[in-house]
Amino acid sequence: MQNVFWSSNLKFLRNRRGWSQEKLATSLSISRSKLNAHENGQTKNPSIEDLLLFSTFFKIPIDTLIKVDLNQLSAYNLHQLEQGEQIYIQGQQMRILAMNVDIENEELHDYIPVVAKAGYSTGGFSDPSYIAELPKFVLPQLPKMGTFRMFPIKGDSMLPIPHGSDVIASYLENWEDLKRPTLAIAILGGTEDIVFKEIQLIEEEKAFKMHSLNALYEDYYVPVQEVSEIWTFYAYISQSIPEGETELKQILHRIDALERKLDK
């Protein structure tokens, strides 16, 4: 279940201004007891009118007030939000990345096994204690700059990268780098899934286009607010040797793709 930060965010924004509950309630033309109920989580289902009231006053989108822990953002990012900038599209709604280091302060890379994928996508990615329990791996050829994790993939949508491969990927801080199609792992909080696709940011749609290397699979779109993390492809490890695609297979793939379009 996704965390809801409505109550804590309202209290955080009030304290950030150095205001008392009485002063904020007066500015909003509501009672102090009503404001107190919101800040302490006693109002489980805020009305549309209240959502709009607080959103308009603090100049922060309703979706952000509910889904994003504002206390984890920098002062610069809070300023961006208040100026109406699209912090979701930039991928900067995220908390500081949880990671582990060894006794020599060298970063240890985390492996997300199949059994841990669901827990990781539903909030474990931001929990230092959860990350600490994950298996670790070290590859000497990995660049020193950047944070890497390894994710298992399943299915044949990304052939010639075979089912069961482990994808090594680097953490992406700024999602605007995905304006061009890029192989990447996306952590989807909305669907509780981890997907490996060729990903492209479509700013006007406020969504990511998800493209499979296997022509049998159609493209689809995921709203940016449903994405928790993005990791760009670096390498993969597999116990299978990818088969070279024959000319006949290429023709069959094209026929299948055409049939799908005709059926549609």
C-alpha positions in Angstrom: 0.0 0.0 0.0 1.4 3.4 -0.9 2.2 5.8 1.8 0.0 8.9 2.2 1.7 12.1 3.4 -1.2 14.5 3.5 -1.2 15.1 7.3 2.6 15.3 7.8 3.0 17.5 4.7 0.4 20.1 6.0 2.2 20.3 9.3 5.6 20.5 7.6 4.5 23.3 5.4 3.0 25.3 8.3 6.1 24.8 10.4 8.3 25.8 7.4 6.6 29.2 7.5 7.0 29.4 11.3 3.2 29.8 11.7 0.9 28.6 14.5 -2.2 26.6 13.7 -4.2 29.6 14.7 -2.5 31.8 12.1 -2.8 29.3 9.3 -6.4 28.5 10.1 -7.2 32.2 10.0 -5.5 32.6 6.6 -7.5 29.7 5.2 -10.7 30.9 6.8 -11.2 27.5 8.6 -11.4 26.6 12.2 -8.3 25.7 14.2 -9.9 22.4 15.2 -10.4 21.5 11.5 -6.8 22.2 10.7 -5.6 20.2 13.7 -7.7 17.3 12.5 -6.0 17.4 9.1 -2.5 17.7 10.6 -3.0 14.8 13.0 -4.5 12.3 10.5 -8.0 12.5 12.0 -9.5 13.5 8.6 -9.1 10.2 6.7 -10.9 11.4 3.5 -10.4 15.1 2.9 -13.1 16.7 0.8 -12.4 18.0 -2.7 -12.9 21.5 -1.3 -10.2 21.0 1.4 -7.8 19.4 -1.1 -8.1 22.4 -3.4 -7.9 24.9 -0.5 -4.6 23.6 0.8 -3.2 23.0 -2.7 -4.0 26.5 -3.9 -2.7 28.2 -0.7 0.7 26.4 -0.6 1.0 26.3 -4.5 1.7 22.6 -4.5 -0.3 20.0 -6.6 -2.8 17.8 -4.7 -1.1 14.7 -6.0 2.2 15.8 -4.6 0.7 16.8 -1.2 -0.6 13.3 -0.9 2.1 11.1 -2.4 5.4 12.9 -1.8 7.1 13.2 1.6 8.0 16.9 1.4 10.2 16.6 4.5 12.7 14.6 2.4 13.1 17.2 -0.3 15.8 19.9 -0.4 14.9 23.6 0.0 15.7 24.0 -3.7 13.3 21.2 -4.7 10.6 22.7 -2.5 11.1 26.0 -4.2 10.7 24.3 -7.6 7.4 22.9 -6.5 6.1 26.2 -5.3 7.1 27.7 -8.6 5.1 25.1 -10.4 8.0 23.2 -11.9 7.5 19.6 -12.8 9.4 17.8 -10.1 7.9 14.5 -11.0 9.2 14.6 -14.6 12.7 15.5 -13.3 12.6 12.5 -11.0 13.5 14.6 -8.1 10.6 13.7 -5.9 12.7 10.9 -4.5 14.3 10.6 -1.1 18.1 10.2 -0.7 19.1 6.9 -2.2 19.7 4.2 0.4 22.9 2.4 0.0 25.6 0.4 1.8 29.4 0.7 2.1 32.1 -1.6 3.3 34.7 -0.9 6.0 36.8 1.0 3.5 33.9 3.2 2.6 33.6 1.5 -0.8 30.0 1.2 -2.0 28.5 -2.3 -2.0 26.1 -3.0 -4.9 22.7 -4.5 -4.1 21.1 -7.4 -5.9 17.3 -7.6 -6.0 16.4 -11.3 -6.2 13.0 -12.4 -7.6 11.6 -13.0 -4.1 12.4 -9.4 -3.1 11.0 -7.6 -6.2 7.5 -7.0 -4.8 8.8 -5.7 -1.5 11.4 -3.5 -3.2 8.8 -1.8 -5.5 6.3 -1.2 -2.7 8.6 0.9 -0.6 11.6 -1.2 0.3 13.7 0.9 -2.1 13.6 3.8 0.3 14.0 1.8 3.5 17.7 1.6 4.6 17.1 -1.4 6.8 15.5 -3.3 3.9 18.3 -2.4 1.5 20.8 -3.5 4.2 19.3 -7.0 4.1 19.6 -7.4 0.3 22.4 -9.7 -1.2 25.5 -7.7 -2.3 27.7 -8.1 -5.3 31.0 -6.7 -6.5 32.2 -6.4 -10.1 35.7 -4.9 -10.5 35.0 -3.5 -14.0 32.1 -1.3 -12.8 32.8 2.5 -13.0 33.6 4.1 -9.7 31.1 6.9 -10.4 27.5 6.1 -9.9 25.4 3.7 -7.9 24.6 0.2 -9.4 22.1 -2.5 -8.6 21.3 -5.8 -10.2 17.7 -6.8 -11.2 16.4 -10.1 -12.5 14.2 -10.0 -15.6 11.6 -12.4 -16.8 9.8 -13.1 -20.1 10.8 -12.7 -23.7 9.8 -9.1 -24.3 13.4 -7.9 -24.4 14.9 -10.6 -26.6 17.7 -11.1 -27.5 18.4 -10.5 -23.8 16.9 -13.8 -22.5 14.5 -14.7 -19.8 16.2 -15.1 -16.4 19.0 -12.7 -17.1 20.3 -10.3 -14.4 20.5 -6.7 -15.5 23.1 -4.4 -14.0 21.9 -0.8 -14.0 23.0 2.6 -12.8 20.7 4.9 -10.8 19.3 7.8 -12.8 18.8 11.1 -10.8 17.4 13.3 -13.6 14.7 11.7 -15.6 14.9 14.4 -18.3 17.9 12.4 -19.6 15.4 10.0 -21.0 14.1 12.3 -23.7 15.7 9.8 -26.1 14.9 6.1 -26.0 17.1 4.4 -23.3 17.4 0.9 -22.0 16.4 1.1 -18.4 14.8 -0.6 -15.4 11.7 1.2 -14.0 10.4 0.7 -10.5 6.6 1.1 -10.8 5.0 1.8 -7.4 1.5 1.9 -8.9 1.5 -1.6 -10.3 4.1 -3.0 -7.7 6.3 -4.2 -10.5 9.9 -3.9 -11.9 10.1 -3.7 -15.7 13.0 -3.6 -18.1 12.3 -1.7 -21.3 13.5 0.9 -23.8 12.1 4.0 -22.0 11.5 7.4 -23.4 10.1 10.5 -21.5 7.2 12.1 -23.4 6.9 15.4 -21.6 3.7 16.6 -23.2 2.0 13.4 -22.0 3.7 13.5 -18.6 4.4 9.8 -19.2 7.1 7.3 -20.1 6.8 5.3 -23.4 7.7 1.7 -22.7 9.1 -0.1 -25.8 10.1 -3.8 -26.0 12.9 -5.0 -28.1 10.8 -8.0 -29.1 8.5 -6.7 -32.0 5.7 -9.0 -30.8 5.0 -6.7 -27.9 3.3 -3.3 -28.3 4.4 -0.1 -26.7 2.5 1.2 -23.7 2.7 4.4 -21.5 3.2 4.8 -17.8 2.4 8.1 -16.0 5.5 9.7 -14.5 4.0 9.8 -11.0 3.7 6.0 -11.0 7.4 5.6 -11.3 9.5 5.4 -8.2 13.0 4.9 -9.5 14.8 4.5 -12.9 18.1 2.7 -13.4 19.8 2.9 -16.8 21.1 -0.3 -18.4 24.9 -1.0 -18.0 25.3 -4.8 -18.6 23.6 -8.1 -18.1 24.6 -11.6 -16.9 23.0 -14.7 -18.3 23.6 -18.4 -18.3 22.0 -18.6 -21.8 23.8 -17.8 -25.0 21.4 -15.7 -27.2 20.6 -17.3 -30.5 21.3 -15.3 -33.6 18.0 -14.4 -35.3 17.7 -16.0 -38.7 16.2 -14.2 -41.7 13.1 -16.5 -41.4 12.6 -15.5 -37.8 12.8 -11.8 -38.7 10.2 -12.3 -41.4 7.9 -14.2 -38.9 8.3 -11.4 -36.3 7.2 -8.8 -38.9 4.2 -10.9 -40.0 3.1 -11.3 -36.3 3.5 -7.5 -35.8 1.4 -6.8 -38.9 -1.3 -9.3 -37.8 -1.5 -7.6 -34.4 -2.0 -4.2 -36.1 -4.7 -5.7 -38.4 -6.5 -7.2 -35.5 -6.4 -3.9 -33.7 
